């Protein structure tokens, strides 16, 4: 367990903590779980994230490399700053209330995200409205116009799907 006195982290300390992707992921994962986690499980999750594979597909070498790094470097650094507590007897890592010092430096999860479901819903409603108008005005609107509008709705869905895929891939 950490023997350092709790204190407010300086900006330099926060930047140093957050400068490493593994430490950021550890903090994210512990927050997401909301409960203490064994170092082995944490190593599995970090290795899976880094290698972009499910935990079940990890090699022993991939997990070992992350475990050693977390055990020797990252967990002690997080413990020294008071962000986590590590119980060497049980191998359990838990966040402390000190983690709230990082909140001002971490973006909100939803901040800057695109409301994809709203875009899809809007396209669906517009498509349904066009279908309703076409059905109600059979014969009054030339078939070529209806075909063009239908194609436009279809292409719009495709464009949004591609945009979401590229956005998600870039932000992964």
C-alpha positions, 0 to 999 in steps of 0.5 A, spaced: 500 500 500 502 507 498 505 510 504 505 517 501 500 522 504 494 524 500 495 531 496 492 534 490 496 532 484 500 538 481 499 539 473 506 536 472 504 530 476 497 529 472 501 530 465 506 525 467 501 520 469 497 521 463 503 521 458 503 513 458 497 509 454 497 503 459 496 508 465 490 511 462 487 504 460 488 502 467 485 508 470 479 507 465 478 500 466 478 501 473 473 506 473 469 502 468 469 496 472 467 500 479 471 495 483 477 492 485 481 488 480 486 483 480 493 485 477 492 479 472 485 481 470 488 488 469 494 485 465 489 481 460 485 487 459 491 491 457 494 486 453 487 485 449 486 492 448 494 493 446 493 488 441 486 489 439 484 482 440 479 478 445 483 476 451 482 469 449 486 470 443 492 473 447 499 469 447 502 468 454 508 472 451 503 478 450 500 478 457 507 477 461 510 483 457 504 487 460 504 484 467 511 485 468 510 492 465 504 494 470 507 490 476 514 493 476 513 500 473 505 503 472 502 500 478 507 503 483 507 510 479 500 510 480 500 508 487 506 513 489 501 518 486 495 516 490 491 514 484 491 507 486 492 502 492 495 495 490 495 489 495 501 485 494 498 479 498 492 479 494 494 482 487 488 487 487 488 494 484 483 499 486 482 506 485 482 511 490 478 518 491 485 521 489 483 519 482 478 525 482 484 530 481 485 527 474 478 529 472 479 536 470 484 533 465 480 527 462 475 529 457 468 527 458 466 520 455 460 523 451 464 530 449 465 531 442 462 524 440 457 524 434 450 522 436 449 517 430 443 514 432 440 521 431 442 521 424 440 514 423 433 516 426 432 522 422 434 518 415 429 513 417 423 518 418 425 522 412 425 516 408 418 513 411 415 520 410 418 520 402 415 513 402 408 516 405 408 521 400 409 517 394 404 512 396 399 518 397 400 521 391 401 515 386 401 518 379 402 525 381 409 525 382 413 522 376 416 515 377 423 518 375 423 523 381 421 517 386 426 513 384 431 519 385 429 520 392 429 513 394 436 512 391 438 519 395 435 516 401 439 509 400 446 513 398 445 517 405 444 511 409 450 508 406 454 515 407 453 515 414 455 508 415 461 509 412 462 516 416 461 512 422 466 507 420 471 512 419 470 516 425 470 510 430 476 507 426 480 514 427 478 514 434 479 507 436 
